[in-house]
Amino acid sequence: MSTKISKDDLKSPDQVTQTLRKGFVWTTGHSKLVISAVAVFVVVGAGMSLMSYLSNKKETEQQEKYFVLEKAYTEKKRGFEEAARAEVINAQSKDKKNVPAFDPSKKASGDLQKDYGTVIAGLESFINEAPKTKAAQMAALNLSEIYINYKKSDEASAALAKVEAGLSKGDMLTGLVLMQIGNVLADKGDCKGAVEKWQTLVDSKGLAFAHDEAKLRMGLCFESMNDLAKAEAIYTEVAQKEDLNTTDFAASKEAQKYLRLLKAKKNL
């Protein structure tokens, strides 16, 4: 994400706040990319952690059931995304003769039950069947994503709460679930609760892959709670990671931007 900030923008507190909110939207979108990677992680079978998951007979059975549900969700989601892209291309193209006709019936309606009713029912039932399995955690991540996209934060929280008791310390899926729980709480306006979940993630050494992104979100929440000192400290910490040759370069760049915005706001 690249956001240019002019001097005029910095003179306006409203503009600074708006820019920060756009940043929060970006980080939420960024997390969805990570969450979507769970499916790839499972299908490809990369890593010893996946092998340990499948060593358990019950887990193996649940994984097999989950793949069927995930396929149904992925295909439906892909269809909606392709329809949305086709609509944009059709609307922007000047040469209508060489553009495929847009079929409105293939576009998401915006009605949750109409668009994903059968998928939701399947995922909900699957999670209730064996909530402490890794497969259920992956199902909860996908289900919460659907609910968030349709502004159903309470339902997203409920889905994630069902699998939280089965989280394993230092596990990749644990990091993703904790991150998503924090996302949903923040989306509901409960930044205090969100910070607690992200702090749990940060305190786990085995979840280092998600530490910087979690800290970045914590900073944004502290800022929304008007605790600017904590927000600045977090932004500074993550921003300095670029000089340490860490892998999370994107988080470092975002932290630098938020730090500049925060300092500009404090000087107004």
Contacts in CASP RR format, 6 or more apart in sequence:
PFRMAT RR
TARGET T0000
AUTHOR 0000-0000-0000
METHOD contacts of the structure
MODEL  1
MSTKISKDDLKSPDQVTQTLRKGFVWTTGHSKLVISAVAVFVVVGAGMSL
MSYLSNKKETEQQEKYFVLEKAYTEKKRGFEEAARAEVINAQSKDKKNVP
AFDPSKKASGDLQKDYGTVIAGLESFINEAPKTKAAQMAALNLSEIYINY
KKSDEASAALAKVEAGLSKGDMLTGLVLMQIGNVLADKGDCKGAVEKWQT
LVDSKGLAFAHDEAKLRMGLCFESMNDLAKAEAIYTEVAQKEDLNTTDFA
ASKEAQKYLRLLKAKKNL
1 23 0 8 1.000
1 26 0 8 1.000
1 254 0 8 1.000
3 19 0 8 1.000
3 22 0 8 1.000
3 23 0 8 1.000
3 257 0 8 1.000
5 19 0 8 1.000
5 257 0 8 1.000
5 260 0 8 1.000
5 261 0 8 1.000
5 264 0 8 1.000
9 15 0 8 1.000
9 16 0 8 1.000
9 19 0 8 1.000
10 16 0 8 1.000
10 261 0 8 1.000
10 264 0 8 1.000
10 268 0 8 1.000
11 268 0 8 1.000
13 265 0 8 1.000
13 268 0 8 1.000
16 261 0 8 1.000
16 264 0 8 1.000
16 265 0 8 1.000
16 268 0 8 1.000
19 261 0 8 1.000
20 220 0 8 1.000
20 223 0 8 1.000
20 258 0 8 1.000
20 261 0 8 1.000
23 220 0 8 1.000
23 254 0 8 1.000
23 258 0 8 1.000
24 186 0 8 1.000
24 217 0 8 1.000
24 220 0 8 1.000
26 254 0 8 1.000
27 213 0 8 1.000
27 216 0 8 1.000
27 217 0 8 1.000
27 220 0 8 1.000
27 254 0 8 1.000
28 183 0 8 1.000
28 187 0 8 1.000
30 213 0 8 1.000
30 250 0 8 1.000
31 179 0 8 1.000
31 180 0 8 1.000
31 183 0 8 1.000
31 213 0 8 1.000
32 145 0 8 1.000
34 176 0 8 1.000
34 179 0 8 1.000
34 210 0 8 1.000
34 213 0 8 1.000
35 141 0 8 1.000
35 142 0 8 1.000
35 145 0 8 1.000
35 176 0 8 1.000
35 180 0 8 1.000
38 138 0 8 1.000
38 141 0 8 1.000
38 173 0 8 1.000
38 176 0 8 1.000
39 70 0 8 1.000
39 74 0 8 1.000
39 138 0 8 1.000
41 50 0 8 1.000
41 172 0 8 1.000
42 50 0 8 1.000
42 63 0 8 1.000
42 67 0 8 1.000
42 138 0 8 1.000
43 67 0 8 1.000
45 51 0 8 1.000
49 171 0 8 1.000
49 172 0 8 1.000
53 59 0 8 1.000
53 63 0 8 1.000
53 134 0 8 1.000
54 60 0 8 1.000
54 63 0 8 1.000
58 130 0 8 1.000
58 133 0 8 1.000
59 133 0 8 1.000
59 134 0 8 1.000
59 135 0 8 1.000
62 126 0 8 1.000
62 129 0 8 1.000
62 130 0 8 1.000
62 133 0 8 1.000
62 134 0 8 1.000
62 135 0 8 1.000
62 136 0 8 1.000
63 134 0 8 1.000
63 135 0 8 1.000
65 126 0 8 1.000
65 135 0 8 1.000
66 126 0 8 1.000
66 135 0 8 1.000
66 136 0 8 1.000
66 138 0 8 1.000
66 139 0 8 1.000
69 119 0 8 1.000
69 122 0 8 1.000
69 123 0 8 1.000
69 126 0 8 1.000
69 139 0 8 1.000
70 138 0 8 1.000
70 139 0 8 1.000
70 142 0 8 1.000
72 118 0 8 1.000
72 119 0 8 1.000
73 116 0 8 1.000
73 119 0 8 1.000
73 123 0 8 1.000
73 142 0 8 1.000
73 146 0 8 1.000
76 115 0 8 1.000
76 116 0 8 1.000
76 119 0 8 1.000
79 106 0 8 1.000
80 106 0 8 1.000
80 107 0 8 1.000
80 108 0 8 1.000
80 115 0 8 1.000
82 106 0 8 1.000
83 102 0 8 1.000
83 103 0 8 1.000
83 106 0 8 1.000
83 107 0 8 1.000
83 108 0 8 1.000
84 107 0 8 1.000
84 108 0 8 1.000
86 100 0 8 1.000
86 102 0 8 1.000
86 103 0 8 1.000
86 106 0 8 1.000
87 102 0 8 1.000
87 104 0 8 1.000
87 107 0 8 1.000
89 99 0 8 1.000
90 96 0 8 1.000
90 99 0 8 1.000
90 100 0 8 1.000
90 101 0 8 1.000
90 102 0 8 1.000
93 99 0 8 1.000
108 115 0 8 1.000
109 115 0 8 1.000
110 150 0 8 1.000
112 120 0 8 1.000
112 146 0 8 1.000
112 147 0 8 1.000
112 150 0 8 1.000
112 152 0 8 1.000
113 120 0 8 1.000
115 150 0 8 1.000
116 146 0 8 1.000
116 150 0 8 1.000
119 146 0 8 1.000
120 143 0 8 1.000
120 146 0 8 1.000
123 139 0 8 1.000
123 140 0 8 1.000
123 142 0 8 1.000
123 143 0 8 1.000
123 159 0 8 1.000
124 143 0 8 1.000
124 159 0 8 1.000
126 135 0 8 1.000
126 136 0 8 1.000
126 139 0 8 1.000
127 136 0 8 1.000
127 139 0 8 1.000
127 140 0 8 1.000
127 143 0 8 1.000
127 159 0 8 1.000
127 162 0 8 1.000
127 163 0 8 1.000
128 162 0 8 1.000
129 136 0 8 1.000
130 136 0 8 1.000
131 162 0 8 1.000
131 163 0 8 1.000
131 165 0 8 1.000
131 166 0 8 1.000
132 163 0 8 1.000
132 165 0 8 1.000
132 166 0 8 1.000
134 173 0 8 1.000
136 162 0 8 1.000
136 163 0 8 1.000
137 163 0 8 1.000
137 166 0 8 1.000
137 167 0 8 1.000
137 173 0 8 1.000
137 174 0 8 1.000
137 176 0 8 1.000
137 177 0 8 1.000
138 173 0 8 1.000
139 163 0 8 1.000
140 159 0 8 1.000
140 160 0 8 1.000
140 162 0 8 1.000
140 163 0 8 1.000
140 177 0 8 1.000
141 160 0 8 1.000
141 173 0 8 1.000
141 176 0 8 1.000
141 177 0 8 1.000
141 180 0 8 1.000
143 156 0 8 1.000
143 159 0 8 1.000
144 156 0 8 1.000
144 157 0 8 1.000
144 159 0 8 1.000
144 160 0 8 1.000
144 180 0 8 1.000
144 184 0 8 1.000
145 156 0 8 1.000
145 180 0 8 1.000
147 153 0 8 1.000
147 155 0 8 1.000
147 156 0 8 1.000
147 159 0 8 1.000
148 156 0 8 1.000
148 183 0 8 1.000
148 184 0 8 1.000
148 187 0 8 1.000
153 184 0 8 1.000
153 187 0 8 1.000
153 188 0 8 1.000
154 188 0 8 1.000
156 180 0 8 1.000
156 184 0 8 1.000
156 187 0 8 1.000
157 181 0 8 1.000
157 184 0 8 1.000
157 185 0 8 1.000
157 188 0 8 1.000
160 177 0 8 1.000
160 180 0 8 1.000
160 181 0 8 1.000
160 184 0 8 1.000
161 181 0 8 1.000
163 177 0 8 1.000
164 177 0 8 1.000
164 181 0 8 1.000
167 173 0 8 1.000
167 174 0 8 1.000
167 177 0 8 1.000
167 178 0 8 1.000
168 174 0 8 1.000
169 204 0 8 1.000
169 206 0 8 1.000
170 204 0 8 1.000
170 205 0 8 1.000
170 206 0 8 1.000
170 207 0 8 1.000
172 207 0 8 1.000
172 209 0 8 1.000
174 204 0 8 1.000
174 207 0 8 1.000
175 201 0 8 1.000
175 204 0 8 1.000
175 207 0 8 1.000
175 210 0 8 1.000
176 210 0 8 1.000
178 197 0 8 1.000
178 198 0 8 1.000
178 200 0 8 1.000
178 201 0 8 1.000
178 207 0 8 1.000
178 214 0 8 1.000
179 198 0 8 1.000
179 201 0 8 1.000
179 210 0 8 1.000
179 213 0 8 1.000
179 214 0 8 1.000
181 194 0 8 1.000
181 197 0 8 1.000
182 193 0 8 1.000
182 194 0 8 1.000
182 197 0 8 1.000
182 198 0 8 1.000
182 217 0 8 1.000
183 194 0 8 1.000
183 217 0 8 1.000
185 191 0 8 1.000
185 193 0 8 1.000
185 194 0 8 1.000
185 197 0 8 1.000
186 194 0 8 1.000
186 217 0 8 1.000
186 220 0 8 1.000
186 221 0 8 1.000
191 221 0 8 1.000
191 222 0 8 1.000
191 224 0 8 1.000
191 225 0 8 1.000
192 221 0 8 1.000
192 225 0 8 1.000
194 217 0 8 1.000
194 218 0 8 1.000
194 221 0 8 1.000
195 218 0 8 1.000
195 221 0 8 1.000
195 222 0 8 1.000
198 214 0 8 1.000
198 215 0 8 1.000
198 217 0 8 1.000
198 218 0 8 1.000
198 221 0 8 1.000
199 214 0 8 1.000
199 218 0 8 1.000
201 207 0 8 1.000
201 210 0 8 1.000
201 211 0 8 1.000
201 214 0 8 1.000
202 211 0 8 1.000
202 214 0 8 1.000
202 215 0 8 1.000
202 218 0 8 1.000
212 238 0 8 1.000
212 241 0 8 1.000
212 246 0 8 1.000
212 248 0 8 1.000
212 251 0 8 1.000
212 252 0 8 1.000
212 255 0 8 1.000
213 248 0 8 1.000
213 251 0 8 1.000
215 234 0 8 1.000
215 237 0 8 1.000
215 238 0 8 1.000
215 251 0 8 1.000
216 234 0 8 1.000
216 235 0 8 1.000
216 238 0 8 1.000
216 251 0 8 1.000
216 254 0 8 1.000
216 255 0 8 1.000
216 258 0 8 1.000
218 234 0 8 1.000
219 230 0 8 1.000
219 231 0 8 1.000
219 234 0 8 1.000
219 235 0 8 1.000
219 258 0 8 1.000
220 231 0 8 1.000
220 258 0 8 1.000
222 228 0 8 1.000
222 230 0 8 1.000
222 231 0 8 1.000
222 234 0 8 1.000
223 231 0 8 1.000
223 258 0 8 1.000
223 262 0 8 1.000
228 262 0 8 1.000
228 266 0 8 1.000
231 258 0 8 1.000
231 262 0 8 1.000
232 259 0 8 1.000
232 262 0 8 1.000
232 263 0 8 1.000
234 255 0 8 1.000
235 255 0 8 1.000
235 256 0 8 1.000
235 258 0 8 1.000
235 259 0 8 1.000
235 262 0 8 1.000
236 255 0 8 1.000
236 259 0 8 1.000
237 255 0 8 1.000
238 251 0 8 1.000
238 252 0 8 1.000
238 254 0 8 1.000
238 255 0 8 1.000
239 252 0 8 1.000
239 255 0 8 1.000
239 256 0 8 1.000
239 259 0 8 1.000
240 252 0 8 1.000
241 248 0 8 1.000
241 251 0 8 1.000
241 252 0 8 1.000
241 255 0 8 1.000
242 249 0 8 1.000
242 252 0 8 1.000
242 253 0 8 1.000
242 256 0 8 1.000
246 252 0 8 1.000
END
